Amino acid sequence: MAMEHTTTIKAGGSEKDYWKDLWLNRQLLWILSKRDISVRYKQTLLGVAWSVLRPLATMIVMVFVFSYLAKIKSDPGVPYPLMVLSGLTIWTFFANTFTQISNSILINSNLVSKVYFPRLLMPLSSIAVGFVDFLITFGIFIVLTLFFKHPISWQIVFLPCFILLTFITSMGFGLFFAVLNVRFRDIGQLIPFLVQVGMYACPVAYSSTLAKGTWFEKYYNLNPLVGIIDGFRWCLLGDKAYFNPQSLYSTAIISLVILILSLVYFRRKENTFVDHI
């Protein structure tokens, strides 16, 4: 006989009940994740091919502009296209996940206003789209390493740590903007701008060695994406890629603090979503 579960909605429900409901509704998380992935490529001419063309086209443009026109050098012994694509791979994961989470409540507004479930499921399901794109771009990177005959380093065993840090960072920022996006629709216009500017503020198309020894280096390292991108690049390209392990301290601390504060903020505003949608 199938197990039945009854959810009782009452004022002042405890945090314990909320996290329990989150686990009990895990099947809904899977359904929402599959829907978000299918919707992304539904009724598109090229379908999943867009996830291949976008990073390749972006890499080609960056290599031409930063390497051939601006004469920016990569780390010694690292092919410039590989340096760019490695940074672009993890940045795209962050940017796509952050964008999807920020818009998740509005995208699911019909569900929010009609049925009860832990609203945190919507941001969590949005991660699936960014992770699928990440896997595709990562596959392109592996193919290019074979083309450039650049072996993957043993440090790749640490790769899951930087993927987890990226998830924590995108979730922290995304939850905060998801709440603001419900109340202030201007945020929807701000998010693409932040992603566009952020790509150039982070070491995607250049090496962090450019900031090494400068007066602003300590402020530069406060950007949590700096440690993530440099560390991710180090995992794939080895010791030839510049990586300052000390930048991970600020990355881990800032990312965790932002995630905790965003979770608290999200939970406090969760019951007001239906009033503003």
DRENVEXBA-707117 format. One line per field, with one value per residue (C-alpha): chain; x, y, z; residue number from 1. Coordinates in Angstrom, 2 decimals. Layout:
N
c = A_...
xx = X_...
yy = Y_...
zz = Z_...
k = NUM_...
//
This chain:
277
c = A_A_A_A_A_A_A_A_A_A_A_A_A_A_A_A_A_A_A_A_A_A_A_A_A_A_A_A_A_A_A_A_A_A_A_A_A_A_A_A_A_A_A_A_A_A_A_A_A_A_A_A_A_A_A_A_A_A_A_A_A_A_A_A_A_A_A_A_A_A_A_A_A_A_A_A_A_A_A_A_A_A_A_A_A_A_A_A_A_A_A_A_A_A_A_A_A_A_A_A_A_A_A_A_A_A_A_A_A_A_A_A_A_A_A_A_A_A_A_A_A_A_A_A_A_A_A_A_A_A_A_A_A_A_A_A_A_A_A_A_A_A_A_A_A_A_A_A_A_A_A_A_A_A_A_A_A_A_A_A_A_A_A_A_A_A_A_A_A_A_A_A_A_A_A_A_A_A_A_A_A_A_A_A_A_A_A_A_A_A_A_A_A_A_A_A_A_A_A_A_A_A_A_A_A_A_A_A_A_A_A_A_A_A_A_A_A_A_A_A_A_A_A_A_A_A_A_A_A_A_A_A_A_A_A_A_A_A_A_A_A_A_A_A_A_A_A_A_A_A_A_A_A_A_A_A_A_A_A_A_A_A_A_A_A_A_A_A_A_A_A_A_A_A_A_A_A
xx = 0.00_1.37_2.42_0.19_1.30_-0.96_0.26_-1.44_-1.11_-1.17_0.02_3.40_4.50_7.89_11.11_11.36_8.06_9.19_12.40_10.49_7.98_10.86_12.14_8.69_8.14_11.40_9.47_8.06_11.64_12.44_9.32_10.08_13.70_12.70_10.16_12.70_15.16_12.54_11.09_14.53_14.90_11.24_10.27_13.86_15.31_18.70_17.68_20.57_23.00_22.61_24.47_27.37_27.31_27.07_30.26_32.20_31.18_31.88_35.31_36.24_35.25_37.13_40.26_40.21_39.53_41.68_44.52_44.92_43.71_44.41_47.57_46.72_48.81_47.66_49.54_52.86_52.39_48.61_46.94_44.83_41.65_41.85_42.36_39.30_37.06_37.93_36.96_33.91_32.73_32.43_31.31_28.46_27.37_27.22_25.58_22.90_22.10_22.00_19.70_17.36_17.09_16.47_13.53_12.24_9.41_7.96_8.28_6.26_3.78_0.81_1.91_2.62_-0.91_-2.75_-1.14_0.95_4.45_7.79_8.67_12.36_11.74_11.47_14.97_16.41_14.83_16.35_19.84_19.21_19.26_22.59_24.13_23.14_24.74_27.80_28.19_27.93_30.52_32.77_32.56_33.64_36.62_37.69_37.58_39.73_42.33_42.74_43.04_45.74_47.34_47.17_46.68_44.16_46.01_45.64_44.15_40.87_40.01_39.29_36.85_33.67_34.72_34.69_31.44_29.89_31.25_29.72_26.37_26.55_27.47_24.82_22.19_23.08_22.92_20.01_17.71_18.22_17.41_14.50_12.78_13.52_12.33_8.88_8.49_10.35_10.08_12.99_15.25_14.45_16.13_19.08_20.00_21.21_23.22_24.93_25.76_27.21_29.35_30.33_31.87_34.45_34.96_35.94_39.05_37.22_39.17_42.32_44.55_44.48_48.22_47.28_46.08_48.99_51.07_48.73_47.18_43.71_44.62_43.13_39.86_39.92_40.14_37.02_35.06_34.04_34.05_37.78_38.79_36.25_37.33_41.06_40.63_38.51_41.10_43.86_41.97_41.83_45.10_47.38_50.07_50.70_47.42_47.70_45.82_46.16_44.80_44.36_41.54_39.49_39.18_37.21_35.32_34.13_33.33_31.51_29.58_28.39_27.41_25.45_23.70_22.65_21.41_19.56_17.88_16.69_15.47_13.73_11.91_10.75_9.34_8.06_4.50_4.24_4.98_1.34_0.51_2.87_2.47
yy = 0.00_3.43_5.76_8.82_12.17_14.95_18.54_20.83_24.53_26.65_30.05_30.13_26.75_25.76_25.78_22.06_21.45_23.61_21.67_18.43_19.53_20.45_16.88_15.34_17.42_16.32_14.70_18.12_19.40_16.74_17.61_21.35_20.70_18.58_21.20_24.05_22.11_21.19_24.73_26.21_24.38_23.89_25.30_26.32_25.59_24.38_23.09_21.95_23.10_26.62_25.45_24.54_27.57_30.20_29.32_28.67_31.99_33.85_32.21_33.10_36.75_37.01_35.41_37.83_40.96_40.29_38.31_39.70_43.28_44.04_41.82_40.32_37.24_34.02_32.28_30.87_27.47_27.74_28.18_31.33_29.64_27.05_29.76_31.63_28.59_27.23_30.54_30.82_27.33_28.04_31.66_30.48_28.04_30.85_33.38_31.01_29.64_33.11_34.39_31.39_31.56_35.32_34.85_31.57_33.00_35.12_32.29_30.06_32.75_30.61_27.90_30.39_31.79_28.46_25.74_25.33_23.91_25.12_28.04_27.23_24.37_26.87_28.36_24.89_23.52_26.40_25.04_22.16_24.41_26.00_22.64_21.10_24.03_23.64_19.97_20.79_23.57_21.34_18.71_21.31_22.15_18.49_18.31_21.44_20.04_17.14_19.58_21.63_18.47_19.95_17.18_17.54_17.93_15.67_18.62_17.85_15.77_19.10_20.18_19.22_21.62_24.60_23.47_23.36_26.83_28.11_26.61_28.23_31.64_31.62_30.41_33.12_35.99_34.44_34.04_37.66_38.95_36.51_38.16_41.67_40.70_39.85_43.22_45.45_44.46_46.76_44.04_41.95_44.63_44.91_41.21_40.89_44.09_42.71_39.47_41.35_43.65_40.83_38.79_41.52_42.19_38.53_36.81_35.05_36.39_37.36_36.03_37.28_37.83_41.26_42.20_40.57_43.07_45.99_48.23_46.87_43.18_42.67_44.29_42.30_39.05_39.99_39.09_35.47_34.60_35.37_32.47_30.17_30.91_30.79_27.58_25.96_26.90_25.49_22.20_21.80_23.35_22.52_24.59_26.59_28.42_31.16_30.47_32.17_29.73_32.61_33.98_30.93_32.25_35.29_33.21_30.61_33.10_35.65_33.01_31.19_34.41_35.63_32.25_32.17_35.77_35.19_32.06_33.98_36.86_34.47_32.67_35.93_37.24_33.93_34.39_37.80_36.56_35.99_39.60_41.06_38.63
zz = 0.00_-1.00_1.80_2.20_3.51_4.72_4.79_7.29_6.52_9.66_10.76_12.42_11.11_12.45_10.45_11.10_9.27_6.36_5.72_6.19_3.54_1.27_1.43_1.03_-2.12_-3.72_-6.57_-7.46_-7.57_-10.17_-12.21_-12.17_-13.15_-16.15_-17.18_-17.00_-19.18_-21.79_-21.91_-22.54_-25.86_-26.81_-30.22_-31.00_-34.42_-33.20_-29.76_-27.57_-30.29_-28.87_-25.76_-28.02_-30.31_-27.55_-25.64_-28.86_-30.38_-27.13_-26.84_-30.43_-29.95_-26.65_-28.08_-31.03_-28.96_-25.89_-27.45_-30.96_-30.48_-26.81_-26.81_-23.41_-22.71_-21.10_-18.30_-19.60_-21.19_-21.40_-24.83_-24.75_-26.07_-23.27_-20.65_-21.93_-22.29_-18.85_-17.27_-19.49_-18.52_-14.81_-15.33_-17.60_-14.90_-12.36_-14.71_-16.02_-12.57_-10.99_-13.77_-13.59_-9.79_-9.86_-12.24_-10.79_-8.66_-11.46_-13.99_-11.65_-10.60_-11.62_-9.17_-6.39_-6.49_-6.75_-4.66_-1.52_-1.60_-0.20_-2.49_-2.19_-4.62_-7.48_-7.11_-6.53_-9.72_-11.70_-11.07_-13.49_-16.58_-15.66_-14.83_-18.17_-20.02_-17.82_-18.75_-22.46_-22.26_-20.18_-22.92_-25.48_-23.27_-23.13_-26.94_-27.23_-24.83_-27.25_-30.17_-28.39_-26.96_-23.46_-20.86_-18.05_-14.74_-11.70_-9.81_-11.55_-8.46_-6.71_-9.41_-7.45_-4.67_-7.05_-8.66_-5.17_-4.39_-7.62_-6.64_-3.19_-4.64_-7.38_-4.92_-2.41_-4.88_-6.80_-3.79_-2.80_-6.29_-6.63_-3.66_-4.95_-8.43_-7.09_-5.40_-7.89_-11.56_-12.44_-11.05_-14.12_-16.24_-13.86_-13.79_-17.45_-16.98_-13.86_-15.67_-18.64_-16.51_-14.16_-16.96_-17.55_-13.83_-13.36_-14.80_-17.63_-20.63_-18.73_-15.99_-12.41_-12.69_-14.09_-10.59_-8.77_-6.80_-7.48_-4.83_-5.59_-5.43_-1.95_-3.08_-6.31_-4.33_-2.36_-5.47_-4.70_-8.41_-8.66_-6.43_-8.08_-11.66_-10.88_-8.89_-11.58_-14.20_-11.99_-11.66_-15.44_-16.63_-13.72_-12.05_-15.22_-14.56_-11.93_-8.70_-5.34_-2.71_-0.25_-2.42_-1.40_2.16_1.06_-1.52_0.99_3.78_1.61_-0.33_2.80_4.58_1.55_1.20_4.88_4.82_1.54_2.90_5.97_3.77_1.38_4.20_5.76_2.47_1.12_2.36_0.68_-2.85_-3.72_-2.75_-5.35_-8.25
k = 1_2_3_4_5_6_7_8_9_10_11_12_13_14_15_16_17_18_19_20_21_22_23_24_25_26_27_28_29_30_31_32_33_34_35_36_37_38_39_40_41_42_43_44_45_46_47_48_49_50_51_52_53_54_55_56_57_58_59_60_61_62_63_64_65_66_67_68_69_70_71_72_73_74_75_76_77_78_79_80_81_82_83_84_85_86_87_88_89_90_91_92_93_94_95_96_97_98_99_100_101_102_103_104_105_106_107_108_109_110_111_112_113_114_115_116_117_118_119_120_121_122_123_124_125_126_127_128_129_130_131_132_133_134_135_136_137_138_139_140_141_142_143_144_145_146_147_148_149_150_151_152_153_154_155_156_157_158_159_160_161_162_163_164_165_166_167_168_169_170_171_172_173_174_175_176_177_178_179_180_181_182_183_184_185_186_187_188_189_190_191_192_193_194_195_196_197_198_199_200_201_202_203_204_205_206_207_208_209_210_211_212_213_214_215_216_217_218_219_220_221_222_223_224_225_226_227_228_229_230_231_232_233_234_235_236_237_238_239_240_241_242_243_244_245_246_247_248_249_250_251_252_253_254_255_256_257_258_259_260_261_262_263_264_265_266_267_268_269_270_271_272_273_274_275_276_277
//
